[in-house]
Amino acid sequence: MAMVLDAVAGKVLDELLNVIVEKKERAVKFRPTLERLEGTLKSIEPLAKQIDGLNKRLDRPPEETEKLIEQMKKGTKLVKACSKVQWWNCCNKANYQEELEELEACIDRFFKYDMQGKFKENIFFITFAKSPKLNTIVQRLFQHTGYQTPEFQSDDDMIYQLEHLLKKIVEKSPILLVLDDVWPKSVSLVDKFVFQIPNYTILVTSRFAIGEFGPPYVLKPLDETNAIKLLRHSASLDESRSDIPDDVVKKIVRGCSGSPLALRVNGRSLSHKQALFWHNRAQALSTGHSIIVSSDDVLTCLQKSFEDLDPKVAECFRDLSLFPEAQRIPAAALVDIWAELREEDDGSAMEKIYELVNRNMADIVVTSNFFSWIRNTASDTIDYNYHYVTQHGLLRDLAILQTSQEPTEKRNRLIIDLSGNNLPEWWTSQNEYHIAASTLSISTDEAFTSEWCNLQPTEVEVLVLNLREKKHTLPMFMKKMNKLKVLIITNYDFYRAELENFELLDYLSDLKRISTIKISDVLPNLEEMNIDYCDMLQLPNGLSDIVSLKRLSITNCHKLSALPEGIGKLVNLESLRLTSCTSLEELPDSITGLQKLKFLDISDCVSLVKLPENMGELSSLERLNYIGCTRLNELPYSVTELGGLRVVVCDEMTTALWEPFRTMRGDIKLDVTQVDFNLNWLL
């Protein structure tokens, strides 16, 4: 029966497709719809010939397929009838057009299937990329489902706990686990997610043909019709625009080899551009381009869009390669780098990010809607701490390619990936190795056990350390970084990381910005410090002595219960962010000593029960954010003395506290924000 159903569906679809190809030129009035239907049929043709297997995987009864076959048979007759309609027969034209559209919608619904309806909220999307980590993936699955992540005793225990979790979730609705961009060397890791659980489905996508999970379904490149649609849509190219000839559009489409990513990137880069730019791009893509579709072909195509970037934006694009693949990049880290290297202000830096997003060369995830692009009217500060940049793996490859054109020792931006003991040939602890780079990125994993090489990084101004070890020793060559201005240390592992050799930071007298997970020393010229997702119980020793600090951000530190009294010594502090420090119960009275403080954010400090009585002494305070402070039931009367306060950002629950004071101070603006709980931070 299965073979019969497959054969019948394939035969009927072929008949319908052949009739469309044969009759569409005569059916002039219906040609756009027929061409669209032709593209749909060509795209689902391979599925139609395996329709029984598809039905079994989706638990779909054969009666639905039989119904589709009958509709396609009627469709063949309908197309023939359309080719005979005369220009004056308006009634038949309208009826046939409606029937064609219904046929297309019916076929589309059948093969796309209602995945959201079947799996509801239980569609989990995980990017594997080149170096996936089991514990990181399992942690994300626990977090995404809203369950607390347990303490795992071993990898076997981790798998056992995951299976138990999936069995609990599948009781409510089926589960679809999408493992995206799986590389051949990661196939063994995929096996760990295979469980004999009813209504639990795994979908594996890969750039490579992986045969371990049964016959692969090869996704063909977009056909010309659909590729043209995507390019036009991405470029906002109206059908009525006549200065862009169809042959130019088709040349660009062919140059993109049917790759949706290449089509989107090229389309966005040509959006609202004059015809000359379209002709130049078509010429560039048609020169020496291979017919074979591969990653190299797509990179060649994407290169043309990179060359079209403004030089400053192109530099920012290259900097995205400083961070690991398939990981979110904090926008704050990028802003720090560009502020010190290129003297960009925060607003200009964010504009560069959005320029890349607008051209489809990066994506941005905002993990909260509370403060997206909040602008302080007086101090002109922008809140970008909830913004994270992500990037397709091929675009990251392109960024790395742009940084690897020169010999290693001469590169301005040096990226070193130390996986296990797979070291570069020049890596040695004996001989000195001089580099000219002003930006250095080093990534290590838990298998890295080698000694640090004898690097001479005397020109380095930005150092990015991407860690996966439980214990990491800072390299001794950091002593020689006497020009270092920005240090970014990020732990990408599931477990907490310990840093050793932190005393080396005493040598970094020019360091201005640090974004790290553990800090235990004093930096004399530090202006900005960001501490995020740290399990510390108290702030690092000596932090209150860093009088040069202008911005201090302590966010998502859920075990921090109090600030030191000495915080009032930070006399140059202009911005203090304490967002989501859920155990913080009160602010010390000494905080009133921060006479230059313009911005205070205590949002989601859900344990905070009171503010300092003398808070009115913060004479420079211009903006206060306190969304989600649900236990803060009263305000000190002294807030009426906050003469510089202009904006209070609150929510519907906390706004009532400020209403009496707003009556007394008519110049205070209450910005009431609608709370939107979401899981964007897991993406």
C-alpha positions, 0 to 999 in steps of 0.5 A: 500500500505504501509503495502504491500511495507514493507512486500515485502521489508522485504520478499525479503531481507530475501530471499537474506540473507538466500541464502547468508548464505546457499551458501557462503561456496560453493562460495569460491571465493566470500566469503569475499564479500558475508560475507560483504554483509551479515553483511550489510543486517543484519544491515538494516533488521529492517529498511527494514521492516519499509521502507514506514515510512522511505520513508515518513520521507525522502520524497522518492518516492515509485518507488525507493523502488520498484527498490531496491526490483527488484535489491535484487531479481536479487541479489538472483539469482546472489548469486546462480549463484556465488555458481556454478562458477568453479575455472577455469571460470575467466570471470564469476568470474570477472563479478559476483564479479563486480555485487555483489559489485554494489548490495552492493553499491546500498543497502548501498546508499539506506539505508544510504541516502545522508543526506549531499546532502539533508540538505547541511550545515544545519545539527546542532549537539547538545550534551544534556548530563545530564544537558543541558541549553536552553540558551547555546544551542540556543546561539550555534545555532545562532552562528553556522548559522552566525547570531548575537545572540540577547538579549533575554528578557525571555525564551519565547522570546528566543524560539520565536527568535529561531523559527524565525531563523529556518524559515529564514534558512529553506528557503535555504535548509531543516534543520536537528537538531540532539539532541544527548545523551538526558537523560530522565529528559531532555525530556521536554527541547526537546519539546521546539525545536519542531516547525511546520516548513516544512522541519525541522527535529529533530533526538533524540539519547539517551542511554535510551528508550524514548517513548515521540517522537514515537516508538524509533528505537533501534540501535543494537550493531555491529554484529561480522563481523562488530565489527571485522572490526572496531577493526582491523581498529582501531588497524591497524591490517593487515589481513596478520599478523598471530601472532594474532589468529582469536579466540583472536580477537573474544574474544576481540570483544565479550568482547566489547559487540558490542560497537563502542566506546569500540572497538575503544578504545581497538583497538587503545590501542593494535595498533602495540602491540605484541601478548602477549598484545592481549592475555592478553586483550582477557583473561581480557575481557572474565573473568566475562563479562556480556552478557547484553549490558549496560553502565556498560558493556562498562565501564568495557571494557574501564577499561581494556584500562585505565589500559594499560595507562602509569601511568602519562598519566592515571593521565592526563586522570583523570584530564579531569573529573575536567571539566563539561560534554559535554564542551570543555576543554581548553588545556591551562588549562590542561597544567597549571595544569600539569605544577604545579602539575607534573612539566611537560613542555608545550610540554610534557603536550601536548604530554600527550593529544595527547597520549589520542587522539591517544588511542581514549580516548579523542578528540581534536578540533583546532579552528584555523589553524593559529598557530597549534603547532608553535614552537619558535626556540629560546625560545622553546615555543608552541602555544596551545591556540587554542586547546580544548579537548573533551571527550565522556560522557562514558569516562568521567564517567570512569575518574570520576570512577577512582577518586572515589575509596576512601572515599571523605575526602581521595581522592587526586582529589575531584569533587563536582557537586552542582546542585541546592540545591542537596548537599552531605551529608557531606556538612555543614556550621557549622562543619569543613570538612577536605579533603586531595585533592590536586586538587578540582573541584566545579561545580555550576548551576543557582539554587545553593543558599546554603551557602558554607560549612566549608571546610578545603582545606589546601592541595589544589594546583589546584582549578577549579570553573565551574560556571553557575550563573549570580552572583557568590560569591567565597567561604570563605574557599579559605582563607585556600588554602595557597598552591594554585598554579593554579586557573581556573574559567570558566563561562559556562552560556550564560550570563556574570557572576559577581564574588564577594569576589575577595579580597580573592585572597590576601590570595593566596601568592603561586598562580602562574597561573590564568585563569579566566573571571574577575580579579580585584585584584593583586596577588604578585607571579602570573606568567601567566594570561589568559583572554578570551572572556571577555567584559572588556573595559580596563585591570583590575586595577593594572595588570601593577603592577604584575611584576612577570608576564611572560605570558599574554594572552588577547584573543577575548576581542572584546571591549578592545580598548587600553592597559594601558601605565603602561604595560611597567612595566611588566619587566619580561614578555616573552610572550604577546598574544593579538589575536582577540582583534578586537577593539584594535587600537594601542599599547602604546609606553611604550611596548618598556620597555618589554625588556624580551619579546620574543613572541608577537601575535597581530593576527586578531587585525583588528582595529590596524592601527600602531605599536610604532615608537620605536618598535625596542627597543624590543631587546629580541623579537624573534617571531612576529605573525600578521596574519589578521591585515588588517588595518596595512598599514606600519611598523616603520623603527625601526623594522630593529633594532629588532636584535633577531627577527627570525620569522614573521608569517603573511598571504598573505595580510600582507606579502608585508609589510615585504618584504623590511625589509627581504631584509635588514635582510636576517636572518628573516624568513617569515612564510606565512600562508594560512588563513582558516576560519572555524566554528570549535570553535563552536564544 
